[in-house]
Amino acid sequence: MTSNPSNGNKGEVLLEMRDLRIEGQSDEQWHEIVCGVDLTLRRGEVLGLIGESGAGKSTIGIAGMGFTRPGCRISGGTITFDGIELTSAPEETKRALRGARIAYVAQSAAASFNPAHKLIQQFAEAPVQHGVLNSSEASKNAIDLYRRLQLPDPETIGSRYPHQVSGGQLQRAMVAMAMACKPDLIVFDEPTTALDVTTQIEVLAAIKDVVHQFNTAAIYITHDLAVVAQLADRIMVLRYGNLIEEGETRAMLAEPKEDYTSQLLAVRSYQRDEMPPTQEDPPLLEVRGVSAGYGPLIKVLDDVSVKIERKRTVAVVGESGSGKSTLARAITGLLPPYEGSVLFKGQPLPPSYKNRTKDQLRQVQMIYQMPDVALNPKQKVRDVIGRPLGFYLGMDEAARERRMRDLLEMIELPADFADRLPGELSGGQKQRICIARALAAEPELIICDEVTSALDQLVAEEILKLLQRLQDELEVSYLFITHDLATVRAISDQIVVMLRGRVVQQGGKTQVLTPPHHEYTDLLLSSVPEMDPDWLDELLDKRAS
């Protein structure tokens, strides 16, 4: 990497916020969402911002770039970056800093990349425009960072478009982009949320390495205390835009001072008992020997067989690129398999959704990982939920309105949410709307593709409890795609473990999670972060020895 001459001595104050106040606009009224927060960040230091959805973590993080999202404004306080007052600096000055000296890693890589450009083109944009590297140097730098971030085929993966790589791979490509100019400050906004536990370790190790090697300061925004414990020197706990508690990481984990911090440390206690197999014949859905991929050269699924019984939850786990989401696409007919078949109640489903009847389409619905991407930002909630009611069930306007209100009550949201746009909802509320949209079709099987990975732990637990209650009331089955083993323990009856497109182990939850494990299952279980700041270093040392 080209050296950044602006890097100063480790320990110097790089970013300082004093009495920061930020307002958000709703229904043409402004209300405060960050309420007088102070923040100090030194060179080479990692500051963790934690708290539940709506706490103001991301708002404060991007304010460190002198930026606010649409519908927000800085209403008070100061933000000083390396002696530059960002609240009053000209836009030209702030543009020169962004991408070069201050970089940002977004939570949703899928929503952040330009789908029309290859990964390596998007990597090179910032260093070339800022004059840090030429095109040839940027390409070499990209390959080096792809390799360090454990991306497959680092020499060629840059020639792919965003849709041609997995969500976890795309997230790592975004981390590489942020590192391209070796900035003074990187704002990491939930950078490992979409990653499986094994990939997460590699990314966390790479982030830790680059911060220490290049004396880079970082703000690490997350809802996962076990993850931030591996990186952060200090932690700030936020709630409703207020600073609840701040302290050195080890001290806070050992003895939190505030009750709310203790609640964050104690979450994810929910766990449902495993339901025994029903031995029904035929099962609700059966995948038989399915192989599928993208074009003739990229084979993702290899002879996959899975059964899902009525009123049961099957969790599919595995690292990024293992084929979990591709399996969902094959089941729904979005990606017709090369070989094998998908049967619903013993009857083969047409390989392509285009050839399936409306009732066949209705019976299998999906809830997607990123509600920000899955919801049309211009459609109100009543339109989002009402469309499947009209399309699948033929309801008139009055019937749709009644059923829409029933569904909102079912997902525990007030009826007046019907008139809100997605931008007026929190992450957890958006995911509840996605659940209601899936339920509107009255399906027998719902495929949940990483539905809690983008949510803080308190909200994620609420969503899991909601899904369980709905399963008990509606007798629906779930195929739960996830990389979060806490979620697997909480909700699954059966577990399917996938590696490189093949099923390497499957069975009841107790059976799969009880030693002795399959070698790869053991790797997954050992990769779950613990609430110990030394855990990552000790694990890496153990695996290296």
C-alpha distance (Angstrom), angle and dihedral (degrees) to the residues before:
residue distance angle dihedral
M1 . . .
T2 3.78 . .
S3 3.78 111.2 .
N4 3.78 117.4 -110.0
P5 3.80 106.4 -134.3
S6 3.79 91.6 -157.3
N7 3.80 93.2 70.8
G8 3.77 109.0 113.9
N9 3.77 134.4 -170.9
K10 3.77 119.7 -48.1
G11 3.77 110.7 -99.8
E12 3.81 98.6 30.4
V13 3.80 114.7 129.5
L14 3.81 107.3 -100.6
L15 3.80 104.2 168.9
E16 3.78 127.9 25.2
M17 3.79 129.9 177.3
R18 3.77 121.6 -173.1
D19 3.81 124.5 -168.0
L20 3.81 89.9 -21.9
R21 3.79 112.6 -167.2
I22 3.80 123.7 -177.2
E23 3.79 127.1 -179.1
G24 3.78 130.3 -155.8
Q25 3.79 126.9 -154.8
S26 3.80 123.4 -128.9
D27 3.81 126.0 164.3
E28 3.82 88.2 -5.3
Q29 3.82 89.9 -59.9
W30 3.81 124.1 114.6
H31 3.80 119.0 -137.3
E32 3.78 130.7 176.3
I33 3.82 115.8 -103.1
V34 3.82 98.3 168.1
C35 3.78 110.9 43.1
G36 3.79 113.8 -160.0
V37 3.82 101.4 -51.0
D38 3.83 122.7 179.7
L39 3.82 119.5 -153.8
T40 3.81 133.7 175.5
L41 3.81 123.3 -173.3
R42 3.81 125.8 -178.3
R43 3.79 129.6 -157.4
G44 3.77 112.2 -83.0
E45 3.82 91.9 14.7
V46 3.81 126.1 122.2
L47 3.80 116.4 -148.0
G48 3.79 117.9 -165.9
L49 3.82 119.1 -147.9
I50 3.80 112.0 -163.2
G51 3.77 136.4 171.5
E52 3.77 141.1 109.3
S53 3.79 126.7 -67.4
G54 3.82 111.2 -61.0
A55 3.81 94.1 23.1
G56 3.82 91.9 122.5
K57 3.82 97.2 -110.2
S58 3.81 97.7 133.3
T59 3.81 92.3 37.7
I60 3.81 90.5 57.3
G61 3.81 92.4 42.1
I62 3.79 95.8 54.9
A63 3.81 90.0 41.4
G64 3.81 84.1 68.3
M65 3.80 85.0 69.7
G66 3.79 91.8 51.9
F67 3.79 88.6 -107.4
T68 3.79 138.3 121.4
R69 3.78 129.9 -171.8
P70 3.81 120.3 -108.5
G71 3.79 110.0 -76.3
C72 3.81 92.6 30.7
R73 3.78 133.1 93.9
I74 3.80 137.6 -177.0
S75 3.78 103.9 -114.5
G76 3.78 101.3 176.0
G77 3.78 148.0 -2.4
T78 3.80 133.3 44.3
I79 3.82 136.1 -80.2
T80 3.80 114.8 -162.7
F81 3.82 121.2 -173.8
D82 3.82 114.9 -173.3
G83 3.82 90.6 -30.6
I84 3.83 95.1 -43.6
E85 3.81 115.5 118.0
L86 3.82 101.3 -140.1
T87 3.80 98.8 -169.6
S88 3.82 90.7 65.1
A89 3.85 100.6 26.1
P90 3.84 117.9 116.3
E91 3.79 115.2 -100.5
E92 3.80 89.4 -115.5
T93 3.81 90.7 60.2
K94 3.80 92.4 49.9
R95 3.82 92.4 47.4
A96 3.80 89.4 54.0
L97 3.82 89.8 54.6
R98 3.80 98.3 45.5
G99 3.77 113.0 88.3
A100 3.79 93.0 6.2
R101 3.80 107.4 55.2
I102 3.81 98.8 4.2
A103 3.81 119.9 40.9
Y104 3.78 132.3 -177.2
V105 3.81 131.2 -149.8
A106 3.81 110.1 -161.7
Q107 3.78 125.9 -147.2
S108 3.80 95.5 -127.3
A109 3.79 109.5 51.8
A110 3.81 90.4 174.4
A111 3.80 90.5 61.5
S112 3.81 94.4 41.5
F113 3.81 104.6 52.0
N114 3.79 122.1 81.0
P115 3.84 104.8 -116.2
A116 3.82 91.4 -151.6
H117 3.83 96.8 61.5
K118 3.78 132.6 64.9
L119 3.79 119.6 -111.0
I120 3.79 95.5 -110.7
Q121 3.82 91.9 50.7
Q122 3.79 90.0 54.9
F123 3.81 91.2 45.6
A124 3.81 91.8 54.4
E125 3.80 96.1 47.5
A126 3.82 98.8 83.8
P127 3.85 100.4 41.1
V128 3.82 92.0 45.2
Q129 3.82 95.4 46.0
H130 3.80 92.0 46.6
G131 3.81 91.5 47.5
V132 3.81 93.9 -119.7
L133 3.84 95.1 121.2
N134 3.78 137.7 5.4
S135 3.82 120.4 -123.7
S136 3.81 94.8 -93.1
E137 3.81 93.2 48.2
A138 3.79 90.8 46.5
S139 3.81 91.4 53.5
K140 3.82 91.7 51.0
N141 3.80 90.3 46.4
A142 3.80 90.8 50.5
I143 3.81 92.4 54.0
D144 3.80 90.8 49.2
L145 3.80 92.6 51.0
Y146 3.81 92.8 43.7
R147 3.79 87.8 54.8
R148 3.81 93.3 47.8
L149 3.79 90.2 49.9
Q150 3.82 90.7 53.0
L151 3.82 95.6 -116.2
P152 3.82 113.4 163.5
D153 3.82 117.5 -106.3
P154 3.84 93.5 4.2
E155 3.82 92.0 -173.2
T156 3.81 93.0 58.7
I157 3.81 109.1 20.8
G158 3.82 89.8 86.3
S159 3.80 89.3 67.9
R160 3.81 90.7 64.6
Y161 3.78 126.1 93.8
P162 3.84 119.0 -121.1
H163 3.81 93.7 -101.5
Q164 3.82 90.8 55.5
V165 3.82 95.1 67.1
S166 3.80 132.3 60.0
G167 3.80 122.9 -97.6
G168 3.78 91.9 -105.8
Q169 3.79 92.6 49.2
L170 3.79 90.4 49.4
Q171 3.79 90.9 52.1
R172 3.80 90.9 53.2
A173 3.81 89.9 48.6
M174 3.81 87.5 56.5
V175 3.81 91.5 51.4
A176 3.83 87.4 52.7
M177 3.82 90.2 51.7
A178 3.80 91.3 53.0
M179 3.80 90.5 51.9
A180 3.83 94.0 49.1
C181 3.83 97.0 97.3
K182 3.81 95.3 34.1
P183 3.82 91.2 -121.3
D184 3.80 126.9 -156.3
L185 3.80 91.1 -126.7
I186 3.80 132.3 27.4
V187 3.80 121.7 -170.7
F188 3.81 107.3 -152.4
D189 3.81 108.3 -162.6
E190 3.82 105.5 -167.3
P191 3.85 91.4 -44.5
T192 3.82 96.1 172.6
T193 3.80 98.7 39.3
A194 3.82 92.8 104.1
L195 3.80 95.4 42.9
D196 3.78 130.7 99.2
V197 3.79 116.6 -119.5
T198 3.80 95.7 -102.1
T199 3.80 93.5 49.3
Q200 3.79 90.2 42.6
I201 3.80 90.0 61.3
E202 3.79 91.9 54.2
V203 3.81 92.4 47.7
L204 3.80 93.2 46.0
A205 3.81 89.7 49.4
A206 3.83 90.9 49.2
I207 3.82 92.3 48.3
K208 3.79 90.9 48.3
D209 3.81 90.6 48.5
V210 3.81 95.8 49.8
V211 3.81 92.8 46.4
H212 3.79 92.3 53.1
Q213 3.81 97.2 37.0
F214 3.80 96.5 50.4
N215 3.81 99.5 30.3
T216 3.80 89.0 -117.8
A217 3.77 120.6 167.8
A218 3.78 117.8 -139.1
I219 3.78 140.7 -167.8
Y220 3.80 107.1 -152.4
I221 3.81 112.9 -161.7
T222 3.78 115.9 -166.2
H223 3.77 145.5 137.0
D224 3.82 91.9 -143.0
L225 3.80 111.7 89.9
A226 3.80 92.8 -173.1
V227 3.82 89.7 58.4
V228 3.80 96.7 45.4
A229 3.81 89.6 47.8
Q230 3.82 88.8 67.3
L231 3.81 93.9 56.9
A232 3.77 114.6 19.3
D233 3.78 124.7 94.1
R234 3.80 89.5 -168.9
I235 3.80 134.5 15.9
M236 3.80 130.5 -148.2
V237 3.82 116.3 -162.3
L238 3.82 114.3 -151.5
R239 3.79 133.6 -170.3
Y240 3.80 128.4 175.2
G241 3.80 90.3 -13.4
N242 3.80 94.8 -53.2
L243 3.78 129.8 112.1
I244 3.81 106.5 -116.6
E245 3.79 101.0 176.3
E246 3.80 139.2 -11.3
G247 3.77 130.5 -169.9
E248 3.77 151.2 123.3
T249 3.80 110.1 -56.8
R250 3.79 100.1 -118.6
A251 3.80 93.2 46.1
M252 3.80 93.0 48.9
L253 3.81 94.1 48.5
A254 3.79 91.4 46.8
E255 3.79 97.0 46.4
P256 3.82 119.3 4.5
K257 3.78 113.0 -163.0
E258 3.81 99.9 -152.4
D259 3.81 128.9 62.0
Y260 3.81 91.7 -131.8
T261 3.81 91.5 57.4
S262 3.80 88.8 50.5
Q263 3.82 89.1 52.9
L264 3.80 90.7 53.8
L265 3.79 89.9 50.9
A266 3.80 92.0 50.5
V267 3.83 101.9 46.5
R268 3.82 128.5 116.6
S269 3.79 93.0 52.2
Y270 3.82 91.5 132.0
Q271 3.79 114.9 112.1
R272 3.79 130.0 161.5
D273 3.78 122.2 -150.0
E274 3.78 116.0 -107.4
M275 3.80 113.8 -99.8
P276 3.82 113.1 -136.5
P277 3.83 119.2 -117.0
T278 3.80 114.8 -88.0
Q279 3.82 92.7 -145.6
E280 3.79 87.8 -141.1
D281 3.78 117.3 169.9
P282 2.91 116.7 -121.6
P283 3.82 100.5 23.6
L284 3.79 118.6 -137.3
L285 3.79 91.9 -103.1
E286 3.79 131.0 6.3
V287 3.79 129.1 -173.1
R288 3.81 110.4 -158.3
G289 3.79 121.3 -164.2
V290 3.81 95.1 -38.8
S291 3.82 119.7 -177.9
A292 3.81 118.4 -179.7
G293 3.78 142.8 154.2
Y294 3.77 147.0 147.7
G295 3.77 111.8 -71.8
P296 3.81 124.6 -31.3
L297 3.81 95.1 -62.2
I298 3.83 104.5 47.9
K299 3.80 110.5 64.5
V300 3.81 111.1 -178.7
L301 3.83 106.1 166.1
D302 3.80 120.5 47.5
D303 3.82 118.6 -169.4
V304 3.83 96.4 -37.7
S305 3.82 119.7 -178.6
V306 3.82 123.4 -177.3
K307 3.83 135.3 161.2
I308 3.81 127.0 -153.6
E309 3.79 119.6 -167.5
R310 3.79 128.2 -157.2
K311 3.81 117.1 -79.2
R312 3.80 91.4 5.8
T313 3.81 134.3 116.5
V314 3.78 120.2 -135.6
A315 3.82 114.8 -167.7
V316 3.81 118.6 -153.9
V317 3.81 112.9 -158.4
G318 3.78 134.8 177.1
E319 3.76 142.4 115.6
S320 3.79 126.0 -66.6
G321 3.81 110.1 -68.4
S322 3.81 93.9 20.9
G323 3.81 91.0 121.1
K324 3.82 102.0 -103.1
S325 3.81 97.0 131.8
T326 3.80 91.5 36.3
L327 3.81 87.7 58.5
A328 3.81 88.5 54.7
R329 3.80 90.5 50.3
A330 3.80 90.9 51.1
I331 3.82 91.9 50.0
T332 3.81 93.3 49.5
G333 3.81 93.1 45.9
L334 3.80 94.4 -115.3
L335 3.82 88.6 119.0
P336 3.83 113.5 30.9
P337 3.84 110.3 -143.5
Y338 3.81 123.8 -117.3
E339 3.79 89.3 -138.3
G340 3.78 139.5 5.2
S341 3.78 131.9 35.6
V342 3.80 143.9 -102.4
L343 3.81 117.0 -136.8
F344 3.81 126.9 -164.7
K345 3.82 114.2 -162.4
G346 3.78 87.7 -15.6
Q347 3.82 95.1 -53.7
P348 3.84 120.8 110.8
L349 3.80 115.4 -113.6
P350 3.81 116.8 -140.1
P351 3.84 107.8 -100.5
S352 3.83 92.8 -122.9
Y353 3.80 124.0 54.5
K354 3.81 87.3 -137.5
N355 3.80 89.2 71.2
R356 3.80 97.0 44.2
T357 3.78 122.6 102.0
K358 3.78 120.4 -113.6
D359 3.81 89.3 -107.3
Q360 3.82 92.0 51.6
L361 3.79 89.2 51.4
R362 3.80 91.0 47.6
Q363 3.80 94.5 54.3
V364 3.83 95.2 61.7
Q365 3.80 117.9 48.6
M366 3.80 133.2 171.6
I367 3.80 135.8 -139.4
Y368 3.78 110.6 -160.5
Q369 3.79 132.8 -139.6
M370 3.80 99.5 -118.6
P371 3.82 114.1 44.2
D372 3.81 88.7 -173.2
V373 3.81 88.3 66.1
A374 3.81 96.8 34.5
L375 3.83 96.6 55.9
N376 3.79 124.3 69.8
P377 3.83 103.7 -122.0
K378 3.81 91.0 -146.8
Q379 3.81 96.9 52.6
K380 3.78 121.8 87.1
V381 3.78 119.6 -130.8
R382 3.83 92.1 -103.7
D383 3.82 89.5 57.8
V384 3.81 93.7 46.2
I385 3.82 92.6 52.6
G386 3.80 95.7 33.4
R387 3.80 97.2 57.1
P388 3.85 97.1 70.5
L389 3.81 89.5 42.7
G390 3.78 89.4 59.7
F391 3.81 97.8 36.1
Y392 3.81 100.2 46.0
L393 3.81 103.3 24.1
G394 3.81 101.5 29.4
M395 3.81 94.5 -130.5
D396 3.77 119.7 170.9
E397 3.81 121.1 -129.0
A398 3.81 95.9 -89.1
A399 3.81 93.2 48.0
R400 3.81 91.0 46.5
E401 3.79 90.8 52.9
R402 3.82 92.9 51.4
R403 3.79 93.4 46.2
M404 3.80 92.2 44.7
R405 3.81 89.8 56.6
D406 3.82 90.1 48.3
L407 3.80 90.1 52.5
L408 3.80 92.5 49.1
E409 3.80 88.8 52.8
M410 3.80 89.4 47.7
I411 3.82 91.8 55.9
E412 3.82 90.4 43.9
L413 3.81 99.1 -111.6
P414 3.84 125.7 130.1
A415 3.80 119.2 -102.7
D416 3.82 92.1 -117.6
F417 3.82 89.0 68.1
A418 3.80 85.5 80.1
D419 3.80 89.9 83.6
R420 3.80 96.2 49.3
L421 3.79 127.2 103.2
P422 3.84 119.9 -133.8
G423 3.80 90.3 -106.2
E424 3.82 88.8 64.1
L425 3.82 93.1 57.7
S426 3.79 133.3 81.3
G427 3.81 120.6 -120.2
G428 3.78 92.5 -98.6
Q429 3.80 92.6 47.9
K430 3.81 91.1 50.7
Q431 3.78 90.6 52.5
R432 3.80 90.2 50.5
I433 3.82 88.6 54.4
C434 3.82 89.2 51.9
I435 3.81 88.7 52.1
A436 3.82 90.5 50.4
R437 3.82 90.5 49.7
A438 3.80 90.4 53.9
L439 3.81 92.4 46.3
A440 3.81 91.2 49.5
A441 3.82 89.6 74.0
E442 3.84 90.1 55.8
P443 3.82 93.3 -129.5
E444 3.79 127.4 -178.8
L445 3.82 93.4 -145.8
I446 3.80 127.8 39.6
I447 3.80 120.5 -170.5
C448 3.81 109.1 -148.7
D449 3.81 108.3 -160.9
E450 3.84 107.6 -163.7
V451 3.81 89.9 -44.9
T452 3.82 95.3 167.0
S453 3.81 100.8 36.8
A454 3.82 94.1 92.1
L455 3.82 93.4 48.1
D456 3.77 131.3 87.1
Q457 3.79 114.8 -107.8
L458 3.79 96.3 -103.7
V459 3.81 92.6 51.8
A460 3.83 92.0 40.8
E461 3.78 90.4 57.1
E462 3.81 90.2 50.1
I463 3.82 90.3 52.0
L464 3.82 92.2 49.4
K465 3.80 91.2 50.8
L466 3.81 89.6 47.8
L467 3.82 92.1 51.3
Q468 3.79 90.6 48.8
R469 3.79 92.5 50.3
L470 3.80 90.8 49.1
Q471 3.80 90.6 49.8
D472 3.80 90.8 53.3
E473 3.82 92.9 46.8
L474 3.82 99.9 40.1
E475 3.83 100.2 28.8
V476 3.80 90.9 -130.4
S477 3.83 123.8 159.3
Y478 3.82 124.7 -132.4
L479 3.77 133.9 -150.1
F480 3.79 99.5 -162.0
I481 3.81 114.6 -161.6
T482 3.77 110.3 -165.8
H483 3.78 146.2 141.5
D484 3.81 92.2 -155.9
L485 3.80 109.2 99.9
A486 3.81 90.7 -168.3
T487 3.80 86.7 62.3
V488 3.81 90.6 47.4
R489 3.79 91.0 53.9
A490 3.80 91.3 45.7
I491 3.78 102.3 52.0
S492 3.83 115.4 9.7
D493 3.78 132.1 104.1
Q494 3.80 96.2 179.9
I495 3.81 128.9 25.2
V496 3.81 128.2 -151.7
V497 3.81 115.5 -167.2
M498 3.81 115.8 -157.4
L499 3.80 131.3 -167.3
R500 3.82 125.5 177.4
G501 3.78 92.8 -16.3
R502 3.80 97.4 -48.7
V503 3.79 133.3 100.2
V504 3.81 107.1 -116.8
Q505 3.81 97.9 174.3
Q506 3.79 138.3 4.0
G507 3.77 137.2 167.5
G508 3.78 143.2 100.7
K509 3.80 118.1 -24.0
T510 3.79 94.3 -111.7
Q511 3.79 92.3 47.2
V512 3.82 95.4 49.9
L513 3.82 96.1 42.9
T514 3.83 95.6 45.3
P515 3.83 118.1 86.2
P516 2.92 137.6 -75.8
H517 3.81 90.1 61.9
H518 3.75 131.3 -174.7
E519 3.82 107.8 -93.4
Y520 3.82 93.3 -108.1
T521 3.82 93.3 44.0
D522 3.79 87.6 52.9
L523 3.82 89.1 52.6
L524 3.81 90.8 52.7
L525 3.79 93.7 48.3
S526 3.81 93.0 47.6
S527 3.82 90.4 51.3
V528 3.81 96.6 62.7
P529 3.84 106.2 113.2
E530 3.77 117.9 -115.9
M531 3.80 128.1 -147.6
D532 3.80 90.6 -102.5
P533 3.85 123.3 105.8
D534 3.81 90.0 -146.0
W535 3.81 95.5 50.9
L536 3.83 98.3 93.6
D537 3.80 95.5 46.5
E538 3.80 92.1 46.5
L539 3.81 91.9 48.4
L540 3.81 92.9 49.5
D541 3.81 90.9 47.9
K542 3.80 90.7 49.2
R543 3.80 93.3 50.2
A544 3.80 92.2 45.4
S545 3.82 92.7 53.1
